Amino acid sequence: MTTLSDIQVLVSAGSKHGASAEIADSIGETLAGRGFDVTVAKPEEVTDVAGYQAVVLGSAVYAGHWTDPAKDLAQRVAAADPKPAVWLFSSGPLGDPPKPEEDPVDVSEIVEANSARGHRVFSGKIDSASARRRS
Ligand SMILES: Cc1cc2nc3c(=O)[nH]c(=O)nc-3n(C[C@H](O)[C@H](O)[C@H](O)COP(=O)(O)O)c2cc1C
């Protein structure tokens, strides 16, 4: 009999300043708490996508686009055989009401390539310390 602990789940998020990585950590903790065998890793640290039955992949959005490491992982997951079940999230919109309202431009292609079961948008967060460092 398959139990939840037999289901290996990869949770990963492209993140420049940590907010999307925090979301990935939180999703990973929740799924592990439910009994799944969860790996949380940065997209660039995922060397092998084989063996995961499910993938939760997200990215911060910058100027309308996912980060390159997240897009790269999305491509590798889409090419996996057998294909895992995939859920996606984007983290970006800021303010109240949150802007922008449109999905990131890469998402429809990534949804399609992965036959994703869903795509959720979470509010973004500005890391003011790193924003100050950039200015
Ligand atoms: C220069 C810049 C450009 C951004 N462009 C977008 C965007 O096009 N769409 C969006 O939804 N959010 C945008 N954001 C908001 C970020 O996606 C948001 O702050 C996100 O939480 C950052 O995630 P991270 O800390 O994981 O890098 C932008 C933020 C910055 C600083």
The ligand as an SDF file (V2000), in Angstrom:
LIG
                    3D

 31 33  0  0  0  0  0  0  0  0999 V2000
   12.9850   45.7090   -9.8680 C   0  0  0  0  0  0  0  0  0  0  0  0
   11.7630   44.9070   -9.4820 C   0  0  0  0  0  0  0  0  0  0  0  0
   10.8880   44.4780  -10.4760 C   0  0  0  0  0  0  0  0  0  0  0  0
    9.7250   43.7540  -10.1430 C   0  0  0  0  0  0  0  0  0  0  0  0
    8.8680   43.3880  -11.1310 N   0  0  0  0  0  0  0  0  0  0  0  0
    7.7350   42.7060  -10.7930 C   0  0  0  0  0  0  0  0  0  0  0  0
    6.8060   42.3030  -11.8170 C   0  0  0  0  0  0  0  0  0  0  0  0
    6.9820   42.5520  -13.0070 O   0  0  0  0  0  0  0  0  0  0  0  0
    5.7090   41.6320  -11.4480 N   0  0  0  0  0  0  0  0  0  0  0  0
    5.4470   41.3190  -10.1340 C   0  0  0  0  0  0  0  0  0  0  0  0
    4.4260   40.7200   -9.8490 O   0  0  0  0  0  0  0  0  0  0  0  0
    6.3190   41.6780   -9.1400 N   0  0  0  0  0  0  0  0  0  0  0  0
    7.4460   42.3500   -9.4460 C   0  0  0  0  0  0  0  0  0  0  0  0
    8.3270   42.7090   -8.4580 N   0  0  0  0  0  0  0  0  0  0  0  0
    8.0780   42.3210   -7.0720 C   0  0  0  0  0  0  0  0  0  0  0  0
    8.8710   41.0740   -6.6640 C   0  0  0  0  0  0  0  0  0  0  0  0
    8.5270   39.9810   -7.4890 O   0  0  0  0  0  0  0  0  0  0  0  0
    8.5470   40.7390   -5.2080 C   0  0  0  0  0  0  0  0  0  0  0  0
    9.1610   41.7190   -4.3900 O   0  0  0  0  0  0  0  0  0  0  0  0
    8.9820   39.3320   -4.8180 C   0  0  0  0  0  0  0  0  0  0  0  0
    8.3930   39.0050   -3.5780 O   0  0  0  0  0  0  0  0  0  0  0  0
   10.4870   39.1990   -4.7280 C   0  0  0  0  0  0  0  0  0  0  0  0
   10.7890   37.8460   -4.4170 O   0  0  0  0  0  0  0  0  0  0  0  0
   12.2240   37.3550   -3.9080 P   0  0  0  0  0  0  0  0  0  0  0  0
   12.5060   38.0480   -2.5680 O   0  0  0  0  0  0  0  0  0  0  0  0
   12.0680   35.8940   -3.7350 O   0  0  0  0  0  0  0  0  0  0  0  0
   13.2400   37.7160   -4.9360 O   0  0  0  0  0  0  0  0  0  0  0  0
    9.4710   43.4350   -8.7690 C   0  0  0  0  0  0  0  0  0  0  0  0
   10.3790   43.8510   -7.7780 C   0  0  0  0  0  0  0  0  0  0  0  0
   11.5000   44.5870   -8.1210 C   0  0  0  0  0  0  0  0  0  0  0  0
   12.4400   45.0320   -7.0220 C   0  0  0  0  0  0  0  0  0  0  0  0
  1  2  1  0
  2  3  1  0
  2 30  2  0
  3  4  2  0
  4  5  1  0
  4 28  1  0
  5  6  2  0
  6  7  1  0
  6 13  1  0
  7  8  2  0
  7  9  1  0
  9 10  1  0
 10 11  2  0
 10 12  1  0
 12 13  2  0
 13 14  1  0
 14 15  1  0
 14 28  1  0
 15 16  1  0
 16 17  1  0
 16 18  1  0
 18 19  1  0
 18 20  1  0
 20 21  1  0
 20 22  1  0
 22 23  1  0
 23 24  1  0
 24 25  2  0
 24 26  1  0
 24 27  1  0
 28 29  2  0
 29 30  1  0
 30 31  1  0
M  END
$$$$
